[in-house]
Structure formats: C-alpha cells, structure tokens
Amino acid sequence: MKKYLVSFFAVVGCIAALSTAVWAISPSEKQQLDNFKVSTLKGLPGVAVSVKIARDNNNTLSLLKESELQREVEIALQKAGVEVLRSTPDVRLYVVVVKVASAGKDGIECAVHIQSSLLQIVHLARDTTIKTEVQTWPAVSQARFGVVSLAIAQGMITQTVKDQVKDFAEDYKAANPKPTGKTSSQ
C-alpha cells in the first residue's frame, strides 16, 4: 500500500508540475496566442531594461530610486532565465514606468501607476522600409493604479514590479523553452 501511495503522489506531483508549466502564462499572453497563434516573445535572445520613475515633485517617494529598482528588475529577469542585454537601438527593451503623485491634502497618501511592457522594433507591412518601436507585450495592459499610504507605497511598488517581471519571465520562458538536453537513441 505504501508503495502505491508513493507512486500516486509522484504521478500527482508530475501532473501538477506539467499543468503549471503549461498554464504559467499571463492572460494577456494567452490572448495573444489565441489571436496570432504565436507569441511576440518567441525567438527573443534577451532584453535590455529601462526603469523610469516620474514624480509630481522631487519629494514624492524620494527614497524610491530608479537605479535600485532597475537593478532589482535585472536580477529578477536573470534569475528567471531571461538574458539581460546592453541597451542598443535594435535590442528589445523591457520598460518599467512608475508614476507617483501626492494625493490628499494631508500628504500621507500617494497615487501610483505602475506599468511594465516590452518594446520592439517592427517594420510596417505596407512599407518595410519604415520601422518603428511598438509595445508588443503585454497585449492587454497589466498596469496597476491606486492610491496608497506613503508608509506602504514603496513596498507595494517593488512587489508589483516583481509580479509584473514574473509574468513577463513566465511568458518569455513559455515562448522560448529551453531544450531538455535529452537525446533519443535508436
């Protein structure tokens, strides 16, 4: 009986792992696959990262630093298996934009808007000599907006950015699976 239980749990564990691997894409990526039958992330060798923080004034959430948030994004992408490339005009750019503004008369809250996206250079179908930069991920905006206490704003921003990076990395890995390294013998 014990042997069968171990086998049963091994099978359940494998099914759970496979279902997680298959369904570990964002709703936006699923919509893109449904619409185009291919991911705009397929074949990407990696991405460059750009983090921008826009404030209504210099004092709003002044402890939140672009360089620190950029470093966190790059580390999270690397840990997830997405290569972080040097920024050049032809490299795809993973952009994080954080907008913060004072909210309320008491000054203890701020309005926050956080959006992560991937920008790629594309050629127009009607004239391939024209190229431009467009957002190709996510297909549907995953921006987060809210008014929060200054006491929790920085932590909430950091966590939201990490969640958005995780969504991107999972979509990237689903579109660019690593070879298993197994060879078939005949």
C-alpha positions in Angstrom: 0.0 0.0 0.0 2.8 2.4 0.9 4.5 1.7 -2.5 1.2 2.6 -4.3 0.8 5.8 -2.3 4.3 6.9 -3.1 3.6 6.2 -6.8 0.3 8.0 -6.6 1.9 11.1 -5.1 4.7 11.0 -7.7 2.1 11.0 -10.5 0.1 13.8 -8.9 3.3 15.8 -8.5 4.2 15.3 -12.1 0.7 16.3 -13.3 0.8 19.4 -11.1 4.3 20.4 -12.4 3.2 19.9 -16.0 0.0 21.8 -15.6 1.9 24.7 -14.0 4.4 24.7 -16.9 1.6 24.6 -19.5 -0.6 27.3 -17.8 2.1 29.5 -16.4 1.4 32.3 -18.9 -0.4 35.6 -18.3 -4.0 36.1 -19.6 -2.5 38.7 -22.0 -0.1 36.2 -23.5 -2.9 33.6 -23.8 -5.0 36.2 -25.7 -2.0 36.9 -27.9 -1.6 33.2 -28.7 -5.3 32.9 -29.4 -5.2 35.9 -31.7 -1.9 35.4 -33.5 -1.1 31.7 -32.9 2.4 32.7 -31.9 4.0 34.8 -29.2 5.7 38.1 -29.9 8.3 36.9 -27.4 9.3 33.8 -29.5 12.9 33.9 -30.5 14.0 36.8 -28.3 17.6 36.3 -27.2 17.0 38.6 -24.2 16.0 42.1 -23.3 17.5 45.4 -22.2 15.9 47.0 -19.2 14.8 50.6 -18.6 13.1 51.8 -15.4 11.7 55.3 -15.2 10.1 56.9 -12.2 8.0 60.0 -12.8 7.1 62.2 -9.8 4.8 65.2 -9.4 7.6 66.7 -7.4 11.1 65.6 -6.2 9.9 64.9 -2.6 7.2 62.4 -3.5 8.5 59.0 -2.5 12.1 60.3 -2.8 13.5 57.0 -1.3 12.4 55.1 -4.3 15.4 55.1 -6.7 15.4 54.2 -10.4 18.8 52.6 -10.2 17.8 50.4 -7.3 14.6 49.3 -9.0 16.3 48.7 -12.3 18.9 46.5 -10.6 16.1 44.5 -8.9 14.3 44.1 -12.3 17.6 42.9 -14.0 18.3 40.5 -11.2 14.8 39.1 -11.2 14.9 38.6 -15.0 18.3 36.9 -14.8 17.2 34.6 -12.0 14.2 33.7 -14.1 16.4 32.7 -17.1 15.9 35.8 -19.2 19.2 37.3 -20.5 19.6 41.0 -19.8 21.4 42.7 -22.7 23.1 46.0 -23.1 20.7 48.6 -24.5 21.3 49.4 -28.2 18.8 50.7 -30.8 18.0 47.2 -32.1 17.6 45.4 -28.7 14.2 44.8 -27.3 13.5 47.0 -24.3 11.7 45.8 -21.2 10.4 49.1 -19.8 9.0 49.7 -16.3 7.3 53.1 -15.8 6.3 54.1 -12.2 4.3 57.3 -11.8 3.8 58.7 -8.3 2.0 61.8 -7.2 1.0 63.2 -3.9 -2.7 62.5 -3.1 -4.8 64.2 -0.5 -4.3 67.3 1.5 -2.7 65.6 4.4 0.2 64.4 2.3 0.2 60.9 3.8 -1.0 59.2 0.6 0.2 59.0 -3.0 -1.3 57.9 -6.3 0.7 55.2 -8.0 0.6 53.9 -11.6 2.9 51.0 -12.5 3.3 49.5 -16.0 5.7 47.1 -17.4 5.9 46.4 -21.2 8.2 45.2 -23.9 9.0 47.5 -26.8 10.3 46.0 -30.1 11.3 47.5 -33.4 8.8 46.4 -36.1 8.5 47.0 -39.9 5.3 48.2 -41.4 3.7 45.6 -43.7 2.7 48.1 -46.3 6.2 49.6 -46.4 9.0 47.5 -44.9 11.5 50.4 -45.1 9.5 52.1 -42.3 10.4 50.8 -38.9 9.1 51.9 -35.5 9.1 50.9 -31.9 5.9 49.5 -30.5 4.7 47.7 -27.4 4.4 44.0 -28.2 3.9 42.7 -24.6 1.5 42.6 -22.9 -1.2 42.5 -25.5 -3.6 43.8 -22.8 -2.4 46.4 -20.3 -1.4 45.0 -17.0 -0.9 48.4 -15.4 -1.8 48.8 -11.8 -3.1 52.1 -10.4 -4.1 53.0 -6.9 -3.9 55.5 -4.0 -1.9 54.1 -1.1 -0.4 55.3 2.1 3.1 56.6 1.8 4.1 54.1 4.5 3.5 51.2 2.2 3.9 52.7 -1.2 7.5 51.8 -1.8 7.0 48.2 -0.8 3.8 47.9 -2.9 5.6 49.4 -5.9 8.5 47.0 -5.6 6.2 44.0 -5.2 4.0 45.0 -8.1 7.1 45.4 -10.3 8.4 42.0 -9.2 4.9 40.5 -10.0 5.0 42.1 -13.5 8.6 40.8 -14.1 7.4 37.3 -13.1 4.6 37.5 -15.6 6.9 38.6 -18.3 9.6 35.9 -17.5 7.0 33.2 -17.4 5.6 34.3 -20.8 9.1 34.6 -22.2 10.0 31.1 -21.0 6.8 29.6 -22.4 7.6 31.2 -25.8 11.3 30.2 -25.6 11.5 26.8 -23.9 15.0 25.6 -23.1 16.0 22.3 -24.8 15.8 19.4 -22.3 19.2 18.1 -23.3 17.9 14.6 -23.8 18.8 12.8 -27.0 16.9 9.9 -28.4 18.9 6.7 -29.1 17.9 4.4 -31.9 
